[in-house]
Amino acid sequence: MSFFPANDPALGDALACDAIDLVIVPRTSDVGGLAVRRALPSARRRMVGPFIFLDHMGPAQFRSGQGLDVRPHPHIGLATVTYLFAGQVVHRDSIGSVVPIEPGAVNWMSAGRGIAHSERTAEDHRTDGEALHGLQCWVALPQNEEEGAPAFAHYDAEKLPIEHAEGKTIRVVVGRLYGRTSPVKSAWETICADITIEAGAKLPIDPDAEERALYVTSGEIDILGDRFGEGRLLVLRHGDRITVLAVATTRLILLGGATMDGPRHIWWNFVSSRKERIEQAKADWTSGRFADVPGDSDPIPLPE
């Protein structure tokens, strides 16, 4: 996904709940014809673990003949993590990957020193129109991996472990949670889980990861008397064990990991520990030094 221009997400109201460090209310904008809410980065929180970017796409219903069209664009210094709840998106990149992603699967693209990609609805999915709903995150690469070779990996939904217990369904997307380990390989200690909780059920969250956050994609939850609805990112305090109560049937994302090895700079679609590296990436994209995306054209120009 390409980083669109938008204001920083807003901070939520003050809380009585000591377990929550920060509540972030995303801003909404348009990417490729799709309404997107951005929760990270924000003015007061740039990262949670390695997660430096969190976009909630949709839910949307495309009309017949329409679909997502994110034209070719570049990345450096990060890995994109695409995860869908509904619909399908075809990923194409400059190292030759052409992979459709469907709900419950993961596309993990490591940009390293540079990659370009596009994300579009396939022609056969435009005929009758189609729903689209999902997340795209960026995780910063560790400093010793920022200039590595670009790579792409796809993991089918059936390869991701699922835990069913006491009104909860937990799909472990990245890392180890609730006794289950995802096969997704990351270069930094990372956790991510897609969790559905039935109304009245409870979810314990241990402080195993150094940094953690919850993003409510639908429904409503209660934490020690404070209620949070759809489209809220709750950054949890370090070291606290909390319990989440589902007020209604709720779907949320638990994400985080180890604190990153230093701050990161972010400009458009580029992430780096060095400002001068981002300037180089700008020049490289403008001068056509990134490889083309085979089978796609009309790249997005560098923003002015």
Secondary structure, DSSP 4 states (H G I P E B T S, - for coil): ------PPPEE----S-TTEEEEEE-EEEEETTEEEEEEES-SS---BTTEEEEEEEEEEEPPTT---EEEEEEEBSEEEEEEEEES-EEEEETTS-EEEE-TT-EEEEE-TT-EEEEEE--GGGTSS--EEEEEEEEEEPPGGGTTSPPEEEEE-GGGS-EEEETTEEEEEEESEETTEE-----SS-EEEEEEEE-TT-EEEE-S-SSEEEEEEEESEEEETTEEEETTEEEEEPTT--EEEEESSSEEEEEEEESPPSS--EEETTEEES-HHHHHHHHHHHHTT-SPP-TT---PPPPP-
